[in-house]
């Protein structure tokens, strides 16, 4: 019972924090499920379902504030959607899956702690060709692992100086939403295996997503909570790498 309460409490925090930066939280959900020894076969489908819900909520909040940039979004999406479908059909060995997920969690920490803001990168003119290629690569990877890809896309957009933080959150949230749906459809060809507690997880993550995206789209900051979540992600990454 204690471990269940701890898991659901952390799930609420993960959904809250990821939604605050326009993300669905799949990498965080996968980290939690890995920490609590969930069956790997249920992790991808569960994470993607929660991702669709929370990223959709985040997109509504950020787009209402006028932060969404269609011209930045569509070149990424047009290649990532079919790529995520293909990636979802690819079966990944459990050992390889854990290592890739561990690397992904490190990317998550970089994004959550805004480490990209510390890097002095040159401003590069927005390129549709580059966006198409980036979208395809992220889409394949996202479908394979069970994420929406925003945790990779967001740092890239910020480092390339193609949008500010709020605009990046708006674009990433819709990118995650469409990729997660595409990945789920691809994954369904191999059979979707749902966690028995999915309904409760959906309710908790929806609550966290609503609160987080509302706060994230306004002026409030959640820097201390991001540090706590980053520590959880690092612990999960270490566990995945060495177990």
N, C-alpha and C positions, 0 to 999 in steps of 0.2 A: 504493500500500500504506500509506504513512504517513497519508494523509488518511482511509483506511478505518479504521485503528486509532484515529485521533483521533475520528472520528464515533462509533464503538462505545464508546469510553471515555466520551465525553460523554453518550451514550445511557444508559449504566449510571448515571451521576451524576444525570441528569434523573429517571430512574425512582426512584432511591433517595430523592431529595429530595422529589419530589412525593408519593410514598407515605408519607413521614414525616409529612406534614400531611393525609393521608387523600385525596389526589388521584390521578387516573390518569396525569396528565402530558401530556395531548394537546397543550396549548399549547406545552409544552417540546419535544415531538417535532416539532410543526409548525415551531417556530423552528429547530431543528436541520436539518430537511429543507430549509427555505428557505435557510439559510446554506450548505448543501452542494449547492444547486441541483438538488434533486430535481424531477422532473416534477410539476407541480401536480395533475394528474389522479390521481396515486397517493397524494397526501398525506393527503386526508381519510380514505380507507378504511384506510390504514396506521395513522394516528393513532388512529382509533376502535377498531381491533382491539387495539392495545397498551393503549389506555385500558380496555377491558373487562377485560383480564387483570390489570393492575396495580391498578385500583380494586377489583376483586373480592378480590384478596389483601389490600388495605388494610382493606376492610370486615371481613373475617374477623378480622384482628388486633385492630381497635378494638372490634368487637362482643364478642369474647371477654373484653375487659377491662370490659365493662358500660357503655360510653359511648353506645351507640345509643339514640336517643329516637324511638320510632315516631310519637308524636303530632306531633312537629315534622316528620318526614319525609313522611308520606303526603299532606298538602295540596299540597306542592310537586310530588310525583311524579305525582299523579293527572292533572294538566294538562300537565306537562312531557313525559311519555312520548308521548302522541299528537302533541304539538307538535313534538317532536324527529323523529318519523317524517315529518311534513309538511315540516319544514325540510330533512331529508335528501333529499327529492325535488326541492328547488329548486336549479337550476343557477345558480351565481354566476360572473360574469365574472372572469377572472383578475386584472385590475387592481383591481377593487373588492374581491375576495377578499384581496389582499395588504394593502390599506389597513385593512380590518376586522381582519385578523389582527394587524397592527401595534398597533392599539388594544387588542386582547385581551392582547397580550404586556405592555403597560403595566399592565393589571389584574393580570397574573400577578406582576409585580414588587411591586406594592402588597401582594398577599397574602403573598408569600414573605418580604418584609421586615417584615411585621406593622405596616405603616403605619397600618392601621385602629385599632390599639391607642393610637396617639398622638392620635387624633381624639376630642374630647370630645362624644360624641353622646348625646342623651337616651334613656333606656330606654323602649321602646315595647311595650305589651302585645301578646302574640302574637295575631295575627289570621288566622283560616283564610281569609277572603276575600282578604286581601293575599297570603297564601301561594299561593293558587290563581292569582292574576294574575301574581305573580313567576315561578312555575313555568312558566306558559304562555309568557311572554316569553323566559325563559332557554332553554326547550325549542326554540322556533323558531330562535333564534340559534345554539344548539348544533348542531342538525342541519345548518344551512346551512354552518357553518364546519368542522365535524368535530371537535367537542370534547364533553365530557360536561356542561359548565356549572358544575362545582364551583368553578372559579376566579372565577366571578361570584357564585355563591350564598354561598360561605364568608364573604367580606367583608361581605355584606349581613346575614347572621345575626349576625356579631360586632358590627357597628355598631348593629344593632337590639337587641343584648343578649338574644337569644332562647336562647343557649346559650354554654357556655364553649368553649375551644379544642379540647379532646378530643372533646366531644360534637359540635361542628361538624364535626370531621374524620370522625367515624363516620357522621353523616347525609350529608355530602357524598360520601363514598366510595360509598355505595349509590345515591345520586342520580346520580352519574356513571356507575355501572355500568348502571343501567336505561336512562338516556338514550342512552348509547353504543350499546347493543344496538338501541334503537328507531331511532336515527339511521342505523345500519348497514343495517337492514332497508329504511328509506326510500331510502337511497343505492343499494341493490341494484336498485331499479327503473330506475335509469339505467345500471346496470352497474358492478360493483366491479372496479377496476383495482388489482391488487396489486403491490407492489414485489418485485422478484426476490430480495431479501435478507430477506424477511419472516420466515422461520423463524429465522434468526440473531438478528434484531431482537427477536423474541418471547422467545427464550431469555435474551438479555441483559437485557431490560426486566423479565422475571419475576424474575431474580436480584436486580436492583436493588430491585424492588418488595417482595420478601420481606424483604430486609435493612432497607430504609427504614421499612416499616410496623411491623416488630418494634421498631425503635429509637424510632420516633415514638410508639408506644403505651406505651412505658416512659418513664423520666424523663430520658433523654439529650437533648442539644441539638445541633443542627447549624448554628448561626448563621453560622459562617464560610463553610461550603459554600453556604449560601443566598445570601450576598453574591456569590460567584463565579458562581452560576447566574443571578442577577439581571443581572449584567454581560453574560452571554451573551445573555439575552433582550433587553436594551436594544440591543445591537449588531444582533441580528436584526430588531428593530422598525425601527431606522434604515435597514437595508438594504431592508426591505419598503416603507418610505415613499418612498424616493428612488431606487429602481431599477425 
